[in-house]
């Protein structure tokens, strides 16, 4: 009889421990913070340079900087500080006039310069059918394909 009582008490204790563990998991799940919302961070702003026009989401701030080019001329550009996940959408690509090209076709004037220390550089030509591009920390800016001078530079904002 004593053995049956001991087995019953052990079984009851095991069930109580099991029930308590399940209750802790349920309480823990209820207290888990929700996944980060997909709400955009920063502002969405539109930028223009001549006939080139784009929109950038996730903008934190911007400033103007200047430099002296190889010919001694002053060159001014905008530095855009953005949050991770910023997206560049081309509104007007400002392609070249086809009347002035040998093949009679429009060609891109602007490119997105991306530098990755591991794989090197990438120059993405901006055309009329460029899809929206997520701007990573490796994206350095938008530059003239002809002169290689930046018209906009990118930097990641402190989170």
Secondary structure, 3 states (H helix, E strand, C coil): CHHHHHHHHHHHHHHHHHHHHHHHHHHHHHHCCCCCCCCCCCEEEEEEECCEEEEEEEEEEEEEEEEECCCCCEEEEEEEEECCCCEEEEEECCCCCHHHCCCCCCCCCEEEEEEECCCEEEEEEECCCCCCEECCCCEEEEEECCCCCEEEEEEECCC
